[in-house]
C-alpha cells in the first residue's frame, strides 16, 4: 500500500514537472520570436520603399507599438531597425471601399551633431529581404500576427465621424461626404490673417477675407473666393485673382457650432465665377463635423 502511495506521488510530481517545463518552453518560444500574444490580434507587416520603411497594421490603438524589423543582407548579414509607433497614431490608407490600413512611414536620420538619433537605413545595403522579428506594446491585451505578402488582411473599418458639405448653386445640388481624417487640410495663416478651408481632397476650397483666430460659434466670415469640383469640372473664382476681395461676391460662412476638434457652419451668398464666367447664387449651404483648421504662424 505504501509502495503504491509513493508511486502515485512520484507520478503526480512527474506530471507537475512536465507541465512546468512545457509552460517554460512555450514562454521561451514566445520570448525568442518576440511576437507579443494577446486576446485581441493586430495584423502587421513591413515593406521597404526606397530607403524608407513602411509598417502597416489593421488597427488604431491608444498604446505605443514597438517593432523590430530585420533587414537580411547579402552575405548572411542582418541589420535591425527599431521602430516606435506613438500611442493613438492614425494615418489610414484606403484599400478600397470602407477597408483601411494604418500606415507608419519610418526614415532613419542623423541629428545636427552627426550622431545617429535613430536606427538608420543605409541606402548602400544589399537587401535580400526584410521581416518583423519582434513586436510588442504596453497594453498586453493586444497580440500581433505578422503577415506575409501571400496573406489576406482583415481590414480596419474606421469609427471616425463623417464630414459632410452640401449647397445649392443656381439649380444644382452639390454634396460631399467623407471621414473627417480624409476631408480636411484647412489652415489659418497668421500673416495675412486668413483662413484657407480645404475639404475632400481639394474638391471644395474656400478663401476668407481677414478675420480673427480661432473659430467661434456665431462668427461670420466673408468668403471672396471659392472653387469646387463637381461633375468632372471646376467651378468658382480664382483664389489668386487680385480682384477677388472686391469682385462683388457676397458669399459668407457662418460658424454655428464649435467643439474642441470640429465645427459646423452654414454657407450662402453670391459668388462671382471668373472660371465660367458667371454669377453663382449659393443657398442652403451646410458643413458638419469639419475638423478645426490648424494655425500656421507664417
N, C-alpha and C positions, 0 to 999 in steps of 0.2 A: 504494500500500500504506500509505504514511504517512498519506494523507488518510483512508483507511478506519479506521486505528487511532485518529486524532483523533476521528472521528465516533463510534466505539464508546465512547471515553472520555467524550465530551460527553453521549452518550445515557445512560450509566450515572450520570453526575453529575446529570443532569436527573431521573432516576428517584429517586435518593437525596434530592434536594432536595424533590421532590414528596411522598415518603414522610414526610420530616421535617415539612413544613408540614401534611400530613394528620394526623400524630400530634399536633402542636401544636394543631391545630384541635379535635381530639377532647378534649384536655386542657382547652382553653379553654371548650368547651361544658360539660364536667363541672364546672369551676370556676364557670362563670357560673350554672348552675342549682343548684349547691350540694348536690346529692344524691349522697352517697358511694356508690361502686360497690365490690362485693367478691364473693368466691366464694360466700358464704352470704348469701341475701337475706332481709331482715326487711321484712314488710309493715307499713305505718304510715299512720295518718290522724289528723285532729284535728277535734273538734266543739266548738262553743260551747254551753255550758249556762248560761243566765242570764248573770251577769258572770264566770263561771269558764270555764276551758278544759280539755278532757279530751283527752289524747294517748293513742291506742290503738295497740298493736303486738303482733305474734304471736310473742314470744319472751321469754326471761329470760336475760340475759347478764351476764357479770362485768365489764362495762365501762360507763362512763357514756355517755349519749346526749345530744347537743346538738341541739336542734330550734329552728328559726326558723319561727314561724307568722305569716304576713302577714294582717292584717285589712284588707280592701278596704272603704273607707268611701264613702258618698255624696259626690259632688263630686270623684271621682277622687283621693281621698287614701288613702295606705297607712300603716299603723302596724305595726311589727314587735314581736312578743313573743318574747323569748328564754327557752327552757325548757331546764333541765338535769336529766335524769333520773339519779339516782345509780346507780353500779355495783351490780349484783345486785338491783336493785329488783324487787319482785314484789307485785302486787296484782291477782290473777287474778279475772276475772269470767266466769261460765259463760255460754256462748251455746247451751246445751242439750247434754245428754249429756256426753261427755268433751271437748267443744270449749270452749276458753278463749281469752280475750284479756287481755293485760296492760294495765291502765289507770292512767294518771297524771293526777291532778287538780291543776291549777295555778290559784292565785289570787294575783294581784299584791298587794303590801301596802306600807304606808308605815311606817318604823320610828319609834321614840319621839322622834327629833329632828325628825321631819317630812320627812325626806329619803326619796326613792324608793329602797328597798332592792332592788327588782327592777323589771322592766318591769311596768307597771300597766295592767290592762284597765279602761278608763274606761266606766262604765255609760251615759254620755251619747252614746257613739259611735253613729252611724247605720251599722250594719254591713251591707254588702251581701252579702259572702261572706268566707270565710277559706280559706287554703291553706297547706300546708307548702312553704316555698320553699327551705329548707336543712335538712339533717340529716346528722350525721356522728358518729363515735365514735373513740376512740383505737385500738381494735382494728380494724385495716384489713382483716381477713378478712371483715368484715360490710359488706354494701351494703344499700341501702334502696329500697323501691318504695312510692311514695305512692299510696294507693288513693283512689278517689272513692266516692261513695255508690252508684254503679252496679256497682262491682266486688265480687266474692266473695272472702271471706277463705280462706286456708289456715290453719286454726285451730291453736293451740298445744295440745299434749297433755301435761299435767304428768307429771313423773317423780318427784314427791314421794311419800314413804311414806304409806300409809293408816293412819289412826287407827281402831281398832275397839273396841267395847264391847258386852258381852253379859252377861246374867244370867238366871237362872230365878227367877220370882216366883210363889209358890204353884205353880200348874200351867202357867203361861205362860212361854214363852221370848221375851225381848226382846233385840233386836240392832240395832246401828247401825254404819255404816261410812262414812267419807268421807276425802278428802285432809286431811292434818294442818292445812293453812292454812285450811280451812273448818271444822275440827272443834272449835276451841278458842277460848275467850276467858277462860281461867282466871286468877285473880289471888290473891295473898296480901296481905291488908291488915294492916299492922303494928299498927294500932290498930283492933280489939282483938286482933290476932294470930290471925287465922283465914284459912282458905282458902275461896274460892268457886270451885268447879270447874264450869265451864260447857262443855258439849260439844254439837256437832252443832246449832248454831243454837238453843240453849236447849231442845233436846229432852230433854237429861239435865242436871240440876243437882244438885250436892251441896254442903252447907254444913257445914264442920267445926266441932268444938269448938276451944278454944285449943290451939295447937301451935306448935312452933318452925319456923323457916325456915332453910335450904331443904329440899326433899325429899331424903331419903336412903334408900338401899336398906335394907330391914328395918324401916323406920318404920311404926308402926300409928297410924292417925288415926281418932278417933271421928267418926261422921257422924250427928248427931242429926236432921238434916233433909235430905230428898231429894225431888225431884219429877221425874217423867219423863212424856213424851208418847208415847203408843202407841195405835194403833187409834183415832185421832181424838179422844182424850180425855186429860186429865191425871190422874196418879196420885201418891200420896205425901203428904208432910206439907207444912205451910205454913212456908216459910223464915222468915217474920216472926212466927211463933207464939211468944209469950212463954214457953210451957212446953216448947218444942222441946228444950231441953237437959236436961229431966228428965221426958221423956214415956215412959220405959221402953224406948226404942229401943236396940238393941244393934248397930246397923249399924257396920261398921268397914272402912276401906280400908287395905290393907297394900301398901306400896311394895316391889316385887320387883326393880326394875331402874331405874337412873338413868344417863343419858348426859349429855353436855354440852347436849343440846337436847330430849330426850324422856324419858319414863318409862313403866314398866309397873306394873300393880297388880292385886290381887285384891280382891273385894268380897263380903262375906257378913254375915248377921245379920238381926235382926228390926227392922222399921220400923213405927212407929205411923202410920197414914194418916188424917189428920184430914179429908181430902177425901172419903172414901167413907162413913163411917169404917170402918176395918178394920185388921187387922194383916197386914202384908206380910212373908212369910218369903222372904228373898232368899238364893240359894245359887249356887255356881259362877260368881260374877261375875268378869269378866276385862276389863281395859283394857290395850290395847297401843299403843305408838307415839304416846302423847299428848304434845303439846308441854308443856314445863315452864311452870308458872304464872309470870307476871310479878309484880313486887313493887311495891306501892303504898304509899308512905310517908305515909299519912294516916289 
